[in-house]
Amino acid sequence: MQIPLMVQEAAENTNFDKSNINYIALEGGAAHVIGDRTVRKARHYSEIEKIIPLAKLRKVVEILRAPGGCPNDAAENWASIIEHFREETEEVAETVEKGDISNLCEELGDMMFNIMLMCHIAEQEKLFTIEEVISGSAEKMIRGHDKVFTTDQQVKF
């Protein structure tokens, strides 16, 4: 289904102000607003579906830190998040050591929340974004595995 892309292209072809377009994707019976940049980068609706969870977590963090959100999350800073991150890392290790793989997903999610929280603070301070962190991680792994990712073997997605 490429309806969002067709709307995007129609807006570009007519010089329509795309800031007035809201793209909405459905997941699990819930509607999620997705950004114009997301739609422009996606080649197919299935690609948009894959990034909805990241967009949803980003929005959750944004709401929790906003006025009227969670006072505890709003008060978080680099140092306090590091403490939570250490605790969550230990919980991940414990679930793996116990073989409790069914709980591993939840614990990794807790770690991801802390990563997103740190990235949100960084974005507020205009330092970097979650996309830059993820992209930087991929690039670092590519550089660190030069025998796998040769000039002949490029990463395609």
C-alpha positions as CSV (number, residue, x, y, z in Angstrom):
1,M,0.0,0.0,0.0
2,Q,1.6,3.2,-1.1
3,I,-1.2,5.7,-0.4
4,P,1.0,7.9,1.9
5,L,3.6,8.1,-0.8
6,M,1.1,9.1,-3.5
7,V,-0.2,11.9,-1.2
8,Q,3.4,13.0,-0.7
9,E,4.1,13.0,-4.4
10,A,0.9,14.8,-5.2
11,A,1.7,17.5,-2.7
12,E,5.2,17.9,-4.2
13,N,3.8,18.1,-7.7
14,T,1.3,20.9,-6.8
15,N,3.6,22.8,-4.5
16,F,1.1,22.2,-1.7
17,D,2.2,23.1,1.8
18,K,2.9,19.6,3.1
19,S,3.1,20.8,6.7
20,N,-0.7,20.7,6.7
21,I,-0.8,17.0,5.8
22,N,-1.2,14.5,8.7
23,Y,-0.1,10.9,7.9
24,I,-1.7,8.3,10.1
25,A,-0.8,4.7,10.3
26,L,-2.9,2.1,12.1
27,E,-1.2,-0.4,14.4
28,G,-3.1,-2.8,16.7
29,G,-6.3,-0.8,16.3
30,A,-4.6,2.5,17.3
31,A,-3.9,5.4,15.0
32,H,-0.4,6.9,15.1
33,V,0.6,10.1,13.5
34,I,3.8,9.8,11.5
35,G,5.9,12.6,10.2
36,D,6.4,13.8,6.6
37,R,10.1,13.0,6.9
38,T,9.2,9.4,7.7
39,V,6.9,9.1,4.8
40,R,9.5,10.6,2.4
41,K,12.1,8.1,3.5
42,A,9.8,5.1,3.3
43,R,9.4,3.3,0.0
44,H,6.4,1.2,1.1
45,Y,3.8,1.1,3.9
46,S,5.5,-2.0,5.4
47,E,8.6,0.2,6.0
48,I,6.5,2.7,7.9
49,E,5.0,-0.1,10.0
50,K,8.5,-1.1,11.1
51,I,9.4,2.3,12.5
52,I,6.1,3.0,14.3
53,P,7.3,1.5,17.6
54,L,10.4,3.8,17.6
55,A,8.1,6.8,16.9
56,K,5.7,5.7,19.6
57,L,8.5,5.4,22.2
58,R,9.8,8.8,21.2
59,K,6.3,10.3,21.7
60,V,5.9,8.6,25.1
61,V,9.2,10.1,26.3
62,E,8.2,13.5,24.9
63,I,4.9,13.4,26.8
64,L,6.4,12.1,30.0
65,R,9.0,14.9,30.0
66,A,6.6,17.7,29.0
67,P,4.7,20.0,31.4
68,G,1.9,17.9,32.9
69,G,3.8,14.7,32.2
70,C,5.6,12.6,34.8
71,P,7.5,14.8,37.3
72,N,10.1,12.0,37.9
73,D,10.9,11.6,34.2
74,A,10.9,15.4,33.7
75,A,13.5,15.7,36.4
76,E,15.8,13.0,34.9
77,N,19.3,14.1,33.8
78,W,22.4,12.3,32.4
79,A,23.6,11.1,35.8
80,S,20.3,9.8,37.1
81,I,19.6,8.0,33.8
82,I,23.0,6.3,34.0
83,E,22.0,4.9,37.4
84,H,18.7,3.5,35.9
85,F,20.7,2.2,32.9
86,R,23.1,0.3,35.2
87,E,20.1,-1.2,37.1
88,E,18.5,-2.3,33.8
89,T,21.7,-3.7,32.4
90,E,22.0,-5.8,35.6
91,E,18.4,-7.0,35.1
92,V,19.2,-8.0,31.5
93,A,22.2,-10.0,32.7
94,E,20.1,-11.7,35.4
95,T,17.4,-12.7,32.9
96,V,20.0,-14.2,30.5
97,E,21.9,-16.0,33.4
98,K,18.6,-17.5,34.6
99,G,17.5,-18.4,31.1
100,D,14.4,-16.3,31.5
101,I,14.3,-15.3,27.9
102,S,10.6,-14.6,28.0
103,N,11.4,-11.6,30.3
104,L,14.4,-10.5,28.2
105,C,12.3,-8.5,25.8
106,E,10.8,-6.4,28.6
107,E,14.2,-5.8,30.2
108,L,15.7,-4.7,26.8
109,G,12.7,-2.4,26.4
110,D,13.5,-0.8,29.7
111,M,17.1,-0.2,28.5
112,M,15.7,1.2,25.2
113,F,13.5,3.6,27.2
114,N,16.6,4.9,29.0
115,I,18.4,5.3,25.7
116,M,15.5,7.2,24.2
117,L,15.3,9.4,27.4
118,M,19.0,10.3,27.0
119,C,18.5,11.0,23.3
120,H,15.5,13.2,24.1
121,I,17.6,15.3,26.4
122,A,20.3,15.5,23.8
123,E,17.8,16.5,21.2
124,Q,16.4,19.2,23.5
125,E,20.0,20.5,23.9
126,K,20.5,20.3,20.2
127,L,23.4,17.8,20.6
128,F,22.2,14.7,18.6
129,T,19.1,12.6,17.8
130,I,18.2,9.0,18.2
131,E,18.6,8.6,14.4
132,E,22.1,9.9,14.7
133,V,22.9,7.4,17.5
134,I,21.5,4.5,15.5
135,S,23.2,5.5,12.2
136,G,26.5,6.1,14.1
137,S,26.2,2.6,15.6
138,A,25.7,1.0,12.2
139,E,28.6,2.9,10.7
140,K,30.9,2.0,13.6
141,M,30.0,-1.7,13.2
142,I,30.6,-1.5,9.5
143,R,34.0,0.2,10.0
144,G,34.9,-2.4,12.7
145,H,34.1,-5.3,10.5
146,D,36.0,-4.3,7.4
147,K,36.6,-8.0,6.4
148,V,32.8,-8.5,6.2
149,F,31.9,-5.1,4.8
150,T,34.4,-4.7,2.0
151,T,34.0,-2.3,-0.9
152,D,32.5,-5.2,-2.8
153,Q,30.0,-6.0,0.0
154,Q,28.0,-2.8,0.7
155,V,25.0,-2.7,3.2
156,K,21.8,-2.7,1.2
157,F,18.4,-2.2,2.8
